[in-house]
Amino acid sequence: MSHSADDLVRRSLAHVWHPCTQMKDHEWLPLVPVERGEGAWLIGPDGKRYLDAVSSWWTNLFGHRHPHIVARMKEQLDTLDHAMLAGFTHPPVVELSERLAAITPGDLSRCMYTDNGSSAVEVALKMSHHYWALNGQPERTRFVALSGGYHGETLGALAVSSTGLYRDAYRPLLLEPLVVRAPDCGVMEPGGRAPGVSWEDHARRVFREMEATLERHHKEIAAVIVEPLIQCAGGMRMWPPIYLKLLREACDRYGVHLIADEIAVGFCRTGKLFACEWADIVPDFLCLSKGLTGGTLPLAVCMTSERIYEAFYDDYSTGKAFLHSHSYTGNPLTCTAALATLDILEQQDWPAHVRGLGQHLYGAVSELSRHPHVAEIRQQGFVLAIDLAADGPGRKPYPAGERRGLRVYQHGLEHGALLRPLGNTVYFMPPYVVTEEEIDWLAGVAIEGIERATAD
Ligand SMILES: *Cc1c(COP(=O)(O)O)cnc(C)c1O
């Protein structure tokens, strides 16, 4: 069915409460109607095309409507739509679990599925505490989280997030984590990395705070939760693998779990299949979602080791089971979308491809490093972020209320690019199927947009 663009927007504003949005903004900021997806592009009913430079909130890996994913999903729809996973099992969930166990780091061999990333984080938090309680340490009720981290919107996941904007309104409802300064290597004030200090030295120095927190509180800590290498929602803040290595060692020393939230960075985004591989470490819990289905359907998984699984494995009467479920846990159609995604991942050396695209993108925007209102360009794999600053050399941020990033967004939409900044951070996180020509064009749009947004 074809819709008129205006009609779709009007009806949407009448009934849809859009996520993460001050709805009043849409009195002057047009809502963008889309009707079709085609590779890296989204297409409106009016025929307008937008290059999906943020992979539809970091979910898409291989473009919209990838023929292999679509074909496998259609086949699955003709076979089994859904069956409850308690007491039953089915081929897609079995095959997916085997394949995830094979490709993830180390001995992560047990998969607990949920429908979104936030719920996978809830599983990790609950399982970690529950594990300690089953092992005679019920006093381990606290979690350590990094400043600027983001782990989702449900109350547990939100509690261990520290993106103030999303969290503040619910503060009275939330668990109190121990928040430790993140090893963010950005140069922006306040507290940025000093000029001339290497990422590694900066991270080692900042790690002392983590070490001190673990030393002081380890008896009450269940787990430390981090987003390996890139704190995405917090503004694409980046940090080096050494911190992850030091953290794994310290967690072992203090007998604390490590939860790696790779919901946004898993599946080659950082230039390796999983970000933990950069530090050659294995977390106790690994949370995956977003790219897991190639950006087609909601699915998440919390993976853990046999050792943790076994703590829950006992006679029914001991009451040790992990009694967590969601109605659609392990849905066959979503698992099939994930299997198709893994098929594509195996078809070529995507980590190398992604690193190459990242380098090309860096080259395409590098002229901005001399721009008076750009504090920094940073990159890891196929994520590139540019911080806008009121005064480049002094690296003072623009007041948030000026919404400079939003101006770049508007400029992008006018020219057919979906670039949705995080505050004053303009970033690129495109699907892995964009071409170098598309990257060059996108960089041009962004550079013009940044010029316009910082002109006054
Ligand atoms: C998006 C995200 C989540 C939450 O996932 P949802 O599917 O949106 O609930 C958690 N952690 C990280 C690092 C994320 O980027």
PDBQT file of the ligand as one rigid body, heavy atoms in Angstrom, charges set to zero:
ROOT
HETATM    1  C1  LIG A 501      21.423  -0.117  22.517  1.00  0.00    +0.000 C 
HETATM    2  C2  LIG A 501      22.220  -0.583  23.665  1.00  0.00    +0.000 A 
HETATM    3  C3  LIG A 501      21.618  -1.268  24.737  1.00  0.00    +0.000 A 
HETATM    4  C4  LIG A 501      20.134  -1.472  24.836  1.00  0.00    +0.000 C 
HETATM    5  O1  LIG A 501      19.629  -2.289  23.832  1.00  0.00    +0.000 OA
HETATM    6  P1  LIG A 501      18.073  -2.151  23.437  1.00  0.00    +0.000 P 
HETATM    7  O2  LIG A 501      17.866  -3.224  22.438  1.00  0.00    +0.000 OA
HETATM    8  O3  LIG A 501      17.902  -0.772  22.882  1.00  0.00    +0.000 OA
HETATM    9  O4  LIG A 501      17.304  -2.365  24.686  1.00  0.00    +0.000 OA
HETATM   10  C5  LIG A 501      22.433  -1.722  25.736  1.00  0.00    +0.000 A 
HETATM   11  N1  LIG A 501      23.763  -1.539  25.715  1.00  0.00    +0.000 NA
HETATM   12  C6  LIG A 501      24.364  -0.903  24.695  1.00  0.00    +0.000 A 
HETATM   13  C7  LIG A 501      25.846  -0.752  24.711  1.00  0.00    +0.000 C 
HETATM   14  C8  LIG A 501      23.616  -0.373  23.655  1.00  0.00    +0.000 A 
HETATM   15  O5  LIG A 501      24.213   0.307  22.677  1.00  0.00    +0.000 OA
ENDROOT
TORSDOF 0
